Each structure stands twice: as C-alpha cells, then as structure tokens.
Amino acid sequence: MTSNNTSVSVVVTTYNKPQYLRLTLNQLKRQSHKPDQIIVADDGSGYDTTDVIREFTQLTDNTVHVWHEDTRFRKCEIANKAITAATSDYLIFMDDDCFAAPWFVGAHLAVAKQGAFTVGASVNLNETFTKRLLAGEGSISDFLALKMLDKMRLIETSTRVQWFKLYLRTLLTGTSTGRFMDRIYLGRGVFRGGNSGGWRSDFVAVNGFNNDMVYGHEDREIGERLRNLGLQCRQVRYAAANFHLDHDRPYADSEVKAKQRQIYRYARKAGITDCKNGLRQV
C-alpha cells in the first residue's frame, strides 16, 4: 500500500473538448484526497481549451498545461510529455470526457503498491444527460445524490447483462463492498487511459506509451508491457469507477483498431517491456 506521503499527479488527456474538460477539472478540484499536481496533456487543442485551463489555474496553483501542435492523433506522445512533466511518485490517467467522484484519487492510492498498477472502469452516461451537464443544468453532485434507479435512467446500456454490470459498478463505487468486489474480481484487467494509475518510475522503466500507436487499444499496449515487467494489476473498477460523458467518435476506424490489437497482442506474446518509440524519444 502507499504511504501517507506518497505524492500523486492526475494526468488529464484532452483534445478540443473545452466544455467537457471544464467539468472534469472542476470535479478534480473536489477530491477528498487532493492531487499534488494536475497535468492537462493537450494533443493540440485550440484557444478555447487554453481559456478553460487558464480559468482553472486561477483557482489552483498545481496545474500544468502540456501542449504540442495538432498534426494527427498523438495521444501517446502527449501522455509521455506529461510523464516527463510529472513531479509526483504516482500518476493517475484519465480523459477529458470523464468525471470522477470525490473518492476517485483516494481509492486508487488505497490499493496502490510497489510492483503493481491500478485499473478502474467507466460508466457511460447517455446523450440526454450529457447535454444537460454541459449546459450547466445539474451537477455531478446531483447525479451522485440520486436514488439508484434514477441514476440508471441516465446511463447508456445496450443489453441486460451490461445493465446489471453497470448497475453494480454505479451502486458500489466508493463503498467498502466495492473494494471487496475489486479484491475478488477474477478478470485479467487491462490498462485504460481513461482510468488507470501507476508509479512514475514504472512508466519510465517501460519507456512510457508507444508513440507509434494511434486511436484504438493504445493504452492497453502499455499495460501489457507493465505486466511483462512483472507488475500486477490491482482493480479499482468498483471502488473508483468514473463516469464517461457521451460524444461521437468520427475518428474511430475498425481496420486501424484491428491492427492495433495485433500490436498489443504481440507485445504480450513476445514479453516486450520496452517500446522503441516512447518516452525517451519525445
């Protein structure tokens, strides 16, 4: 487990979603365990995003904006630059379209230990409720205060099995029962850029994220290399589920994702720990 003086940085990756980013940053400000540093890893957003970050930094002095020019999808590259900018022992990664309950950071740190990384999960909010949040009609606190079935009406589900899974994830987040469910979870677990954490030294040891990866499983690949390094995966899928705002994905390409899947599967099979184009190359 982490010691009481373990420092933590939260890395928020973003690209041209200033309204989403504002919600995410405001919720990080309300964490029961305050992050020592917040890094906005910006994959080439415009001035609207800069304005949101400037607005936020007026309220807190521990926020760093890491930016590079928009040339293509380079999330892995900007995440590596965020690792370089990080000053904390432990790093938690999330995206600009996720909001975190007040116990999110603390729940990650509660199970973090040397020789392991932490992996959480997300609950997708539906389009209608996302629009309400973006318009300022209601808040994250309002959502968390709702009765359980009222929460479920605001969540995007497609099957009965998924409905039950998300019901449990939403019901148990932040609870002792959720922490127990994480301990007995039998799934393998995969690194998720929207909700995962690890020691900065371990990210450095595997040369960070693979800059050659584009959209689709790019975060999973680093998880395979962390495992190959000998690290365990510790779950916070129930204790620290976050809530994902709805949006389109015009950049998604099934053929590209299939090729990316081959890359991370090869990394697993071949026992690769160090990528050729990663943290040291940015």
C-alpha positions as CSV (number, residue, x, y, z in Angstrom):
1,M,0.0,0.0,0.0
2,T,1.1,3.6,-0.5
3,S,2.4,5.6,2.4
4,N,0.7,8.8,3.6
5,N,3.3,11.0,2.0
6,T,3.0,9.4,-1.5
7,S,2.6,12.3,-4.0
8,V,0.1,11.9,-6.8
9,S,-0.4,13.6,-10.2
10,V,-3.6,13.3,-12.2
11,V,-3.0,13.4,-16.0
12,V,-6.0,14.5,-18.0
13,T,-5.6,13.9,-21.7
14,T,-7.6,16.3,-23.9
15,Y,-8.3,17.4,-27.5
16,N,-10.7,20.2,-28.4
17,K,-13.5,19.5,-25.8
18,P,-13.3,22.5,-23.6
19,Q,-16.8,22.1,-22.1
20,Y,-16.1,18.5,-21.2
21,L,-12.7,19.5,-19.8
22,R,-14.2,22.1,-17.6
23,L,-16.5,19.6,-15.9
24,T,-13.6,17.1,-15.4
25,L,-11.2,19.7,-13.9
26,N,-13.9,21.1,-11.6
27,Q,-14.5,17.7,-10.2
28,L,-10.8,17.0,-9.6
29,K,-10.8,20.2,-7.5
30,R,-13.4,18.5,-5.2
31,Q,-11.4,15.3,-4.5
32,S,-11.3,14.2,-0.9
33,H,-7.6,13.3,-1.5
34,K,-6.3,16.4,-3.2
35,P,-3.8,15.6,-6.1
36,D,-0.4,17.2,-5.6
37,Q,-0.4,18.1,-9.3
38,I,-2.9,18.1,-12.2
39,I,-1.4,17.8,-15.7
40,V,-3.5,18.6,-18.7
41,A,-2.0,16.7,-21.6
42,D,-3.2,18.5,-24.6
43,D,-3.0,16.9,-28.0
44,G,-3.0,20.2,-29.9
45,S,-6.3,21.9,-28.9
46,G,-7.2,25.4,-29.8
47,Y,-7.6,28.6,-27.7
48,D,-10.9,27.6,-26.2
49,T,-9.2,24.8,-24.3
50,T,-6.4,27.1,-23.2
51,D,-9.0,29.5,-21.8
52,V,-10.6,26.8,-19.7
53,I,-7.2,25.8,-18.3
54,R,-6.3,29.4,-17.6
55,E,-9.6,29.8,-15.8
56,F,-8.9,26.7,-13.7
57,T,-5.3,27.7,-12.9
58,Q,-6.6,31.0,-11.4
59,L,-8.2,28.8,-8.7
60,T,-5.3,26.4,-8.1
61,D,-1.6,26.7,-8.5
62,N,-0.8,23.0,-9.1
63,T,-2.0,22.7,-12.7
64,V,0.4,22.2,-15.6
65,H,-0.6,22.5,-19.3
66,V,1.5,20.3,-21.6
67,W,0.7,21.0,-25.3
68,H,2.0,20.2,-28.7
69,E,0.9,21.1,-32.2
70,D,-2.1,19.3,-33.8
71,T,-0.7,17.2,-36.6
72,R,-2.6,13.9,-36.1
73,F,-3.8,11.7,-33.2
74,R,-0.8,11.8,-30.9
75,K,-2.3,11.0,-27.5
76,C,0.5,8.6,-26.6
77,E,3.1,11.3,-27.4
78,I,1.4,13.9,-25.2
79,A,0.9,11.4,-22.4
80,N,4.7,10.8,-22.5
81,K,5.3,14.5,-22.3
82,A,3.0,14.6,-19.3
83,I,5.1,11.8,-17.6
84,T,8.2,13.9,-18.1
85,A,6.4,16.9,-16.6
86,A,5.1,15.0,-13.6
87,T,6.7,15.7,-10.2
88,S,4.8,13.0,-8.2
89,D,5.5,9.4,-7.3
90,Y,2.2,8.1,-8.5
91,L,0.3,9.0,-11.8
92,I,-3.4,8.5,-12.4
93,F,-4.5,8.9,-16.1
94,M,-8.0,9.9,-17.1
95,D,-9.6,11.6,-20.2
96,D,-11.3,14.9,-20.6
97,D,-14.7,13.3,-21.1
98,C,-14.7,11.6,-17.7
99,F,-15.8,12.9,-14.3
100,A,-14.6,11.5,-11.1
101,A,-16.5,11.1,-7.8
102,P,-14.8,12.8,-4.8
103,W,-13.2,9.5,-3.7
104,F,-11.6,8.7,-7.1
105,V,-8.0,9.7,-6.3
106,G,-8.1,8.3,-2.8
107,A,-9.5,4.9,-4.0
108,H,-6.6,4.5,-6.4
109,L,-4.0,5.3,-3.8
110,A,-5.7,3.0,-1.2
111,V,-4.8,-0.1,-3.3
112,A,-1.6,1.1,-5.0
113,K,1.6,-0.7,-4.0
114,Q,5.0,-1.2,-5.3
115,G,5.2,-3.8,-8.1
116,A,1.6,-3.1,-9.3
117,F,-0.5,-0.7,-11.3
118,T,-4.2,0.2,-10.8
119,V,-7.0,-0.2,-13.3
120,G,-10.5,1.3,-13.0
121,A,-13.6,1.3,-15.2
122,S,-16.1,3.8,-16.6
123,V,-19.9,4.1,-16.7
124,N,-21.2,5.7,-19.9
125,L,-23.8,8.5,-19.4
126,N,-26.4,8.9,-22.0
127,E,-26.6,11.7,-24.6
128,T,-29.5,13.5,-22.9
129,F,-27.9,13.7,-19.5
130,T,-24.5,14.6,-21.0
131,K,-26.1,17.6,-22.8
132,R,-27.8,18.7,-19.5
133,L,-24.4,18.6,-17.7
134,L,-22.7,20.5,-20.4
135,A,-25.4,23.1,-20.4
136,G,-25.0,23.6,-16.6
137,E,-28.4,22.0,-15.8
138,G,-27.5,19.9,-12.9
139,S,-24.1,18.8,-11.5
140,I,-22.1,15.7,-10.8
141,S,-23.0,16.0,-7.1
142,D,-26.7,16.0,-8.1
143,F,-26.1,12.8,-10.0
144,L,-24.3,11.1,-7.2
145,A,-27.2,12.0,-4.8
146,L,-29.9,10.4,-6.9
147,K,-31.6,7.1,-6.0
148,M,-30.0,4.2,-7.7
149,L,-32.8,3.5,-10.3
150,D,-32.9,7.2,-11.2
151,K,-29.1,7.1,-11.8
152,M,-29.6,4.1,-14.1
153,R,-32.1,6.1,-16.3
154,L,-29.2,8.4,-17.1
155,I,-26.7,5.7,-18.1
156,E,-26.2,4.3,-21.6
157,T,-26.8,0.5,-21.7
158,S,-27.5,-1.9,-24.5
159,T,-28.1,-5.3,-23.0
160,R,-29.5,-6.8,-19.8
161,V,-26.1,-8.2,-18.9
162,Q,-24.5,-4.8,-19.4
163,W,-27.3,-3.1,-17.4
164,F,-26.6,-5.4,-14.4
165,K,-22.8,-4.8,-14.7
166,L,-23.2,-1.1,-14.8
167,Y,-25.8,-1.2,-12.0
168,L,-23.2,-2.8,-9.7
169,R,-20.4,-0.5,-10.8
170,T,-22.6,2.6,-10.1
171,L,-24.1,1.2,-6.9
172,L,-20.8,0.1,-5.4
173,T,-18.4,2.9,-6.4
174,G,-16.8,4.4,-3.3
175,T,-18.1,1.8,-0.9
176,S,-16.4,-0.9,1.2
177,T,-18.4,-3.5,-0.8
178,G,-16.9,-2.1,-4.0
179,R,-13.4,-2.5,-2.5
180,F,-14.3,-6.1,-1.6
181,M,-15.6,-6.8,-5.1
182,D,-12.3,-5.5,-6.5
183,R,-10.3,-7.9,-4.4
184,I,-12.3,-10.9,-5.6
185,Y,-12.6,-9.9,-9.2
186,L,-11.3,-12.7,-11.4
187,G,-10.8,-10.8,-14.7
188,R,-7.3,-10.1,-16.1
189,G,-7.8,-6.4,-16.2
190,V,-6.3,-4.1,-18.8
191,F,-4.7,-0.6,-18.6
192,R,-7.3,2.0,-19.6
193,G,-6.2,5.6,-20.4
194,G,-9.5,6.9,-19.0
195,N,-9.0,5.4,-15.6
196,S,-5.7,3.8,-14.6
197,G,-2.6,4.6,-12.5
198,G,0.9,3.5,-11.8
199,W,4.3,4.5,-10.4
200,R,6.1,7.1,-12.4
201,S,9.3,5.0,-12.1
202,D,7.5,2.0,-13.7
203,F,6.3,4.1,-16.7
204,V,9.9,5.3,-17.2
205,A,11.1,1.7,-16.9
206,V,9.0,0.6,-19.9
207,N,9.7,3.7,-21.9
208,G,6.2,5.1,-21.5
209,F,3.5,4.9,-24.1
210,N,4.2,3.7,-27.6
211,N,4.2,6.7,-29.9
212,D,3.5,4.5,-32.9
213,M,0.1,3.6,-31.5
214,V,-2.9,5.7,-32.7
215,Y,-6.6,5.5,-31.7
216,G,-7.7,2.0,-30.6
217,H,-6.1,0.0,-27.7
218,E,-3.2,2.4,-27.5
219,D,-3.5,2.4,-23.7
220,R,-3.8,-1.4,-23.4
221,E,-0.4,-1.9,-25.1
222,I,1.5,-0.1,-22.2
223,G,-0.4,-2.3,-19.8
224,E,0.9,-5.4,-21.5
225,R,4.5,-4.2,-21.2
226,L,4.0,-3.3,-17.5
227,R,2.8,-6.9,-16.9
228,N,5.8,-8.2,-18.8
229,L,8.0,-6.2,-16.4
230,G,6.5,-8.3,-13.6
231,L,3.9,-5.9,-12.3
232,Q,0.5,-7.0,-11.0
233,C,-2.8,-5.4,-12.0
234,R,-4.8,-4.2,-9.0
235,Q,-8.5,-3.4,-9.6
236,V,-10.5,-0.3,-8.7
237,R,-13.3,-0.9,-11.2
238,Y,-15.9,-0.8,-8.4
239,A,-14.1,1.4,-5.8
240,A,-13.2,4.1,-8.3
241,A,-15.5,3.9,-11.3
242,N,-15.7,7.2,-13.2
243,F,-18.5,8.5,-15.4
244,H,-18.0,9.0,-19.1
245,L,-19.7,11.8,-21.0
246,D,-21.3,10.9,-24.3
247,H,-19.7,12.0,-27.5
248,D,-19.3,10.9,-31.2
249,R,-16.1,9.2,-32.3
250,P,-15.7,10.2,-36.0
251,Y,-12.0,9.2,-35.8
252,A,-12.7,5.5,-34.9
253,D,-11.6,3.1,-37.6
254,S,-12.3,-0.7,-37.2
255,E,-9.4,-1.7,-39.5
256,V,-7.0,0.5,-37.6
257,K,-8.2,-0.9,-34.3
258,A,-7.7,-4.4,-35.6
259,K,-4.1,-3.6,-36.5
260,Q,-3.5,-2.0,-33.1
261,R,-5.0,-5.1,-31.4
262,Q,-2.3,-7.2,-33.2
263,I,0.4,-4.9,-31.7
264,Y,-0.6,-5.3,-28.1
265,R,-1.2,-9.0,-28.5
266,Y,2.3,-9.3,-29.9
267,A,3.7,-7.3,-27.0
268,R,2.0,-9.8,-24.6
269,K,3.2,-12.9,-26.5
270,A,6.7,-11.7,-27.1
271,G,7.2,-10.5,-23.5
272,I,8.1,-7.0,-24.7
273,T,8.8,-4.4,-21.9
274,D,10.5,-1.5,-23.8
275,C,8.9,0.1,-26.8
276,K,11.3,1.5,-29.5
277,N,9.4,4.8,-29.9
278,G,8.2,6.1,-26.5
279,L,9.0,8.3,-23.5
280,R,12.7,8.7,-24.3
281,Q,12.0,9.7,-27.9
282,V,9.8,12.8,-27.2
